[in-house]
Amino acid sequence: MTPMASVLVADDDAHIREVARFALARAGHAVELAHDGEVAHARLERGGIDLLVLDVLMPELDGFALCRRLRVTSRVPIVFLSSRGEEADRVLGLDLGADDYLAKPFSPRELVARVAAVLRRTAERALPAPQPVLAVGAVTIDRDRHELRVGGQSLDVTATELRLLAQLAANRGRVLSRAQLIAAVYGDDHHISERTIDTHVRNLRAKLAASGADVIETVHGVGYRCG
């Protein structure tokens, strides 16, 4: 049987590696193992890996640092595994460019399901249609290039902040609730609180204000809109 995908599991816990290997192999994937971040990075550089299951707390190179390094040049899908299940850690992992985040202890069946969902989403976006550049006043948002410009000058924002502003700009004039923004920015399967959206909006507003742009409006008791 041809493997469904080539999956690299990077975790410093041998038991976790074996549990993940057994579950993913049983689901039909070809599984390779790495015991720390440096070994995982070296393997990824050789190519041929379709998805990375990545522990956060590892020696040599931790998962967050490896994710940062990879996202400079690679879009390999990443599913974080971590004993740090707090919302702040999930948000950080997703903001760094991970595709999903699963807290330990985890169900092997859920890991298999999460990996399948990420691979499915990756396949669906493999050849995406070009997205039009959005403009709100002096602000332009190029989603394909991940560029936000104010008056022609580039503004440094996170991937989450760009997706958030793009969603508001694409629905210009329409009020979007925090729940709608969570679904659009993170997807329905991420347990992110509405306070997190407020924090992203606050940070984004500060960056825009420093460049002389004020395009996000709060509609109290409802949500946000771009005008």
C-alpha positions, 0 to 999 in steps of 0.5 A: 500500500502506498503511504498516504503521507510522509510524516516526521514526528519530533519529540524528545520523549521516546514513549510519545514518539512511539505512540505517535509512530504507531498511530500514524503508521496504522493510519497508512502514513510513512513515519520518521522520528527525530529526538530533538529540533536540530535532528528534525531540521536536518531531516526536513532540509533533505526534503520529502516530508509532507507534515511535521508533528512537533513537540514544543519543549525539546533540547537543542532547538525547541519547537517554537524556535524550529517553527520560526526557522522553518517559516522563513523558507518552508510551508511544510504543515506543522502540528504542535504537540505540547504539555503547555496547553494554555491559550497563550501557547496555542496562540503563539504556536498558531501565530508562528505559522503552525497549522494545528496545536494538540495538548498532551496528554493526547488521544492517538486517534485525535492526533491521526484525525488532526493530521488528516485534517491538516493534510486535507486543508493543505491539499485544498490550498495547494494551488489557490486562486490568486487573491485580489489586493484589498484596499481601505483608504491608504491601506493595502493588503496583499494576501498572496505576498503577505504584505500590508502597506500604508501609503506605499510603506510596508508595515510589519504585522503577524500572519494572524494580524494580516488575516484579521485585517484582510477579513475585515477589509473583504467585508468592508462596512459590515460588522463582524462578530468576534466569533466570526473573526475567530472562525475566519482567522483560526478555523472552527476547530481552534479553541481561541477566546474572544479576548484574544481577538481583542488583543490582536485588534488592539495590537493591529490598531497600534501599528496602523495608528503609528503609520497614520491609519485608522481603519478599524472601528469597534461596534460595542456589543457586536464586534468590529468593522473596517471603514 
